[in-house]
Amino acid sequence: MRRVFKYLLLLIFLCAGWSTAFGQPNARMRFEDKVRIREAMKIAQLYGEKIWKGMQKVPFAIVLVTDSVEFLINHPAPSSDFNLLEDDTILASKIYYRKTVLDKRLLATFPAVGGFNTIVVGTPENTGKHSTDWIITLLHEHFHQYTYSSPDYYAAVEKLELSGGEQSGMWMLNYPFPYRDSAVMHYYRKYTVALSKTLTSIGTDSFMDNFMEYRNERRSFQEALKPADYRYFSFQVWQEGLARYTEHKFLELLKTYEPSKVVMELADFVSFKKYGKGFYQKQLARITDYKLEKGRRECFYALGFAEGLILDKLNSSWREKYRSERFYVERYSDEFGSQEGK
């Protein structure tokens, strides 16, 4: 009987511990995570509209996934599985919480809560990022919220006929693109060399000659692909590549920006100006260093970064077409020629 009593006491203790761990008293969001998120939101409000018209109207909803608790921030319609934690003054938002159910390493945007496009992000420690990189990544994901909120986005994606009936969206990651096809790899290498050369010649007398070479190599790469494969490539450059371009555009605007004192005091914070310089060089290198057969889908991020910057040179108003003329960046400037998606 005494042993049973001890077990009952232990069970009560464990239940009480569970309640405390996931109840309001101890489910606390770290101060440093709050100030990082606040900084990203502030930057989006200050500069987002200068890059993408209408971005300010898109809610910056986030699920921060920690080892044991998920925190829902700035969400317009929290689902019933989240409980109210606090009305936070740092984030100027109600914070909700629940036990962790999502992958703590995620860096993604999808209809994760209540069917609303929500950034789902692990902590800097769990995603392998320092504070500056993590803040800029939130801006990358906020661009995806902007993209997904455009009228008829999902219907337009469905019309690409790339999902093969798969409904979860994983086809975007797992589409059987011919990454190892020898002819595709050959034309891809020529295209990326010409792309890099064109990007680095912006502002010089050789830009247009390099651009013409690049345009021809891009067309040859397109012709080496099946129509569906080109649609997938174009979709990835348009969506993920231009998200990477958006990171760069924010960093350009942040060269003279002074972050909040608490962010600058974070042990792993790197100035946006310093980070931006390294970011450009890293993306430039990836254009040719990432081999299609190894880098696979990751290759397309740097390509969109470069093509966006080339478009800036050719047509300064091209971003106005982004959400209405989707998926084929070559359509944003007449200088790209008469290429059309197959």
Secondary structure, 3 states (H helix, E strand, C coil): CHHHHHHHHHHHHHHHHHHHHHCCCCCCCCHHHHHHHHHHHHHHHHHHHHHCCCHHHCCCCEEEECCCEEEEECCCCCCCCCEEEEEECCCCEEEEEEECCCCCCCEEEEEEECCEEEEEEECHHHHCCCHHHHHHHHHHHHHHHHHHCCCCHHHHHHCCCCCCCCCCCCHHHHCCCCCCCHHHHHHHHHHHHHHHHHHHCCCCCCHHHHHHHHHHHHHHHHHCCCHHHHHHHHHHHHHHHHHHHHHHHHHHHCCCCCCCHHHHCCCCCCCHHHHHHHHHHHHHHHHHHCCHHHHHHHHHHHHHHHHHHHHHHHCCCHHHHCCCCCCCHHHHCHHHCCCCCC
